[in-house]
């Protein structure tokens, strides 16, 4: 079975967030993370199967 999810890239670095792993957050959740010095926020809603990643680069999102 293929793994699906969302990701965010910053320069040569990136971070993937598989839907299967986000399911542990419950029906909805927020992931706060960072990669390559860039802040990342992923908002997850299990019922609609939607995850929205936001990466902030150089003070702009």
N, C-alpha and C positions, 0 to 999 in steps of 0.2 A: 504494500500500500504506500503510495507516495506521501511524503510529509509536506504539508502546506503551512504557510504562515506569512508573516510580514518581516521586513527588514529595513534597516536604515544604514546608509553608507556615509562615511566622512573621510574624504581623501582616499587613502589606501586601506582604510580600516572599515569594517562593517560589523553589524550585529544582527543575527536572525532570532526571531521569536516564533517558534512553532505553535500553531493553534493548540496542539495536544498539551503542551506545557502550560499554556495560558488557561486551559480549562481548570487547572488547580486553583485559580483565583476565585472561582465561583461564577455566578451569573454575570458579574461585571467586575472590572478591576482596572487598576492603573499600575503600570510598571515604570519606575524611574530608574534610569541607567545612564551610562556614559561609555563612549568608545572613542578612542583617539582624541581625548580631550573635549569632545562634543557631548553636550547633554541631550538625552533622548527620553521622550515620554511616549508610552504606548497606551492607548485607551482601548479596552477590550469589552465587547458585549457578546456573550455566548448565544443569547436567544436569536440575535440577528446574524451571528457569525461574522461580525465586523471587528477589525482591529485597525486603529488609526495611529500610525507612528508620526511623531513630530521631532525633527532634528533641528537644533539651533546651531547655526554656523556664523561666526563673526558677529554675534549680537543680533542676528536676524533669524526668524524662524520661517 
